[in-house]
Amino acid sequence: MVKAKMWVLKKHFEGFPKESNFELREEIVPELKDGDVLVEAIYFSVDPYMRALSRMWMNEGDVQYGTQLAKVLKSKDPEFPEGCYVLAECGWRTHTVTKSKGPNGPILTQIVPEWPKDIPMSLALGSLGMPGLTALYGLEEVCKVQPGETVLVSAAAGAVGAMVGQICKIKGCKVVGSAGTDEKVAYLKELGFDQAFNYKTVPSLDEALRNASPEGYDCYFENVAGPFFTAALNNMKSGGRIAVCGGIATYNDTTPQMCPYPHHVIITRQLKIEGFMVAQWKHKDEESVKRMLQWMKEGKLKTKEVVTAGFENMTTAFMRMLKGDGIGKAIIKV
Ligand SMILES: NC(=O)c1ccc[n+]([C@@H]2O[C@H](COP(=O)([O-])OP(=O)(O)OC[C@H]3O[C@@H](n4cnc5c(N)ncnc54)[C@H](OP(=O)(O)O)[C@@H]3O)[C@@H](O)[C@H]2O)c1
């Protein structure tokens, strides 16, 4: 008999998430039928999209969605034998009986067999997983960055942003990042960012962006929205490209923020602004993860994790990630 613990969304978020939005429950998992697999979570990821897309993707009473790194404990599916490691779209639950595919696509994805023993598997949820792929595709597929170009990235010390900066350096670009503490700014410089500033303490965002790159920016990797987006637009070069990845400064709004209509600058500088979802390039994931693993082995990619111990602390870890506590990818170790 295997007992699963799970976090359920009890009440939809209003503003910033609270402990009372969630409830911890338990259930006995069912016996396996043909084609079923029983997975046990080892690491969980908490990500901003869990706040941003909650009302769109979830009903009250659903298990909170999300990805986990898990081990196959029992299997009636020969493609996922006992003992193999998988990324599992099973949500915030410790044990799950599932098929490998669902109506919306794969639920289980095996970790690439080439995964080196000296690289922690938790990175499959971070730098070498969804956030790393987001950085790569935003730069290669949306911005189409070229050597010598100048790239700006916001939320730069986070899971996506830190990878954006380092991939820019691999590609021979100049990169400028913004983050919310001086400690994060120092970390960005350690990672090789050419310029970095604390967006919370600079007297003027516009001036900080101009000082960091007086000639302007070819590309902006947008993670935050709000006044930062307006300041970034005003500092783009003609023909600049903006990859709209996220808008975390708006996720907890109960009423929409107002901003100046930016048409003049978009038109006169002929800017391209393109939203994207990492899943658009799912068919490239395996090759892309191998490419990033190689960069990591060569010492070109560094990474930090903020690890919270204990499944019971998932909700706290989720809220701390949204607030920007700690440097690096937020991970929960069961
Ligand atoms: N389009 C896609 O497919 C896709 C995929 C993954 C992620 N995303 C988006 O990418 C962005 C970064 O995600 P991540 O996983 O790398 O998260 P993260 O950066 O690791 O964590 C979120 C960070 O956002 C910053 N932040 C919080 N509130 C803010 C505010 N009001 N203004 C500015 N910054 C704020 C905090 O850093 P500071 O201390 O620096 O403020 C915090 O550390 C998010 O917007 C996310 O939704 C999109």
Ligand as a Chemical Component Dictionary entry (heavy atoms), coordinates in Angstrom:
data_LIG
# 
_chem_comp.id                   LIG 
_chem_comp.type                 NON-POLYMER 
_chem_comp.pdbx_formal_charge   0 
_chem_comp.three_letter_code    LIG 
# 
loop_
_chem_comp_atom.comp_id 
_chem_comp_atom.atom_id 
_chem_comp_atom.alt_atom_id 
_chem_comp_atom.type_symbol 
_chem_comp_atom.charge 
_chem_comp_atom.model_Cartn_x 
_chem_comp_atom.model_Cartn_y 
_chem_comp_atom.model_Cartn_z 
_chem_comp_atom.pdbx_ordinal 
LIG N1  N1  N 0  7.168  31.902 -21.900 1  
LIG C1  C1  C 0  7.575  30.772 -21.339 2  
LIG O1  O1  O 0  7.489  29.684 -21.910 3  
LIG C2  C2  C 0  8.178  30.848 -19.960 4  
LIG C3  C3  C 0  8.836  29.733 -19.400 5  
LIG C4  C4  C 0  9.440  29.880 -18.143 6  
LIG C5  C5  C 0  9.383  31.101 -17.471 7  
LIG N2  N2  N 1  8.704  32.136 -18.037 8  
LIG C6  C6  C 0  8.673  33.454 -17.382 9  
LIG O2  O2  O 0  10.010 33.873 -17.216 10 
LIG C7  C7  C 0  10.112 34.734 -16.086 11 
LIG C8  C8  C 0  11.223 34.237 -15.161 12 
LIG O3  O3  O 0  10.875 32.939 -14.688 13 
LIG P1  P1  P 0  11.891 32.121 -13.761 14 
LIG O4  O4  O 0  11.392 30.731 -13.697 15 
LIG O5  O5  O -1 13.269 32.390 -14.213 16 
LIG O6  O6  O 0  11.638 32.776 -12.341 17 
LIG P2  P2  P 0  12.745 33.350 -11.361 18 
LIG O7  O7  O 0  13.365 34.492 -12.098 19 
LIG O8  O8  O 0  13.630 32.249 -10.902 20 
LIG O9  O9  O 0  11.922 33.875 -10.113 21 
LIG C9  C9  C 0  11.112 34.966 -10.250 22 
LIG C10 C10 C 0  11.922 36.278 -10.088 23 
LIG O10 O10 O 0  11.153 37.354 -10.532 24 
LIG C11 C11 C 0  11.579 38.512 -9.876  25 
LIG N3  N3  N 0  10.415 39.328 -9.530  26 
LIG C12 C12 C 0  9.421  39.037 -8.679  27 
LIG N4  N4  N 0  8.534  40.045 -8.628  28 
LIG C13 C13 C 0  9.001  41.008 -9.477  29 
LIG C14 C14 C 0  8.542  42.301 -9.852  30 
LIG N5  N5  N 0  7.421  42.820 -9.349  31 
LIG N6  N6  N 0  9.285  42.999 -10.746 32 
LIG C15 C15 C 0  10.419 42.490 -11.272 33 
LIG N7  N7  N 0  10.906 41.273 -10.940 34 
LIG C16 C16 C 0  10.202 40.545 -10.054 35 
LIG C17 C17 C 0  12.329 38.084 -8.615  36 
LIG O11 O11 O 0  13.696 38.467 -8.777  37 
LIG P3  P3  P 0  14.234 39.911 -8.296  38 
LIG O12 O12 O 0  14.769 39.711 -6.908  39 
LIG O13 O13 O 0  15.293 40.202 -9.293  40 
LIG O14 O14 O 0  13.081 40.859 -8.327  41 
LIG C18 C18 C 0  12.227 36.570 -8.638  42 
LIG O15 O15 O 0  13.422 35.941 -8.231  43 
LIG C19 C19 C 0  8.736  34.725 -15.433 44 
LIG O16 O16 O 0  8.032  35.867 -15.863 45 
LIG C20 C20 C 0  8.075  33.478 -15.996 46 
LIG O17 O17 O 0  6.676  33.568 -15.996 47 
LIG C21 C21 C 0  8.108  32.027 -19.252 48 
# 
loop_
_chem_comp_bond.comp_id 
_chem_comp_bond.atom_id_1 
_chem_comp_bond.atom_id_2 
_chem_comp_bond.value_order 
_chem_comp_bond.pdbx_ordinal 
LIG N1  C1  SING 1  
LIG C1  O1  DOUB 2  
LIG C1  C2  SING 3  
LIG C2  C3  SING 4  
LIG C2  C21 DOUB 5  
LIG C3  C4  DOUB 6  
LIG C4  C5  SING 7  
LIG C5  N2  DOUB 8  
LIG N2  C6  SING 9  
LIG N2  C21 SING 10 
LIG C6  O2  SING 11 
LIG C6  C20 SING 12 
LIG O2  C7  SING 13 
LIG C7  C8  SING 14 
LIG C7  C19 SING 15 
LIG C8  O3  SING 16 
LIG O3  P1  SING 17 
LIG P1  O4  DOUB 18 
LIG P1  O5  SING 19 
LIG P1  O6  SING 20 
LIG O6  P2  SING 21 
LIG P2  O7  DOUB 22 
LIG P2  O8  SING 23 
LIG P2  O9  SING 24 
LIG O9  C9  SING 25 
LIG C9  C10 SING 26 
LIG C10 O10 SING 27 
LIG C10 C18 SING 28 
LIG O10 C11 SING 29 
LIG C11 N3  SING 30 
LIG C11 C17 SING 31 
LIG N3  C12 SING 32 
LIG N3  C16 SING 33 
LIG C12 N4  DOUB 34 
LIG N4  C13 SING 35 
LIG C13 C14 SING 36 
LIG C13 C16 DOUB 37 
LIG C14 N5  SING 38 
LIG C14 N6  DOUB 39 
LIG N6  C15 SING 40 
LIG C15 N7  DOUB 41 
LIG N7  C16 SING 42 
LIG C17 O11 SING 43 
LIG C17 C18 SING 44 
LIG O11 P3  SING 45 
LIG P3  O12 DOUB 46 
LIG P3  O13 SING 47 
LIG P3  O14 SING 48 
LIG C18 O15 SING 49 
LIG C19 O16 SING 50 
LIG C19 C20 SING 51 
LIG C20 O17 SING 52 
# 
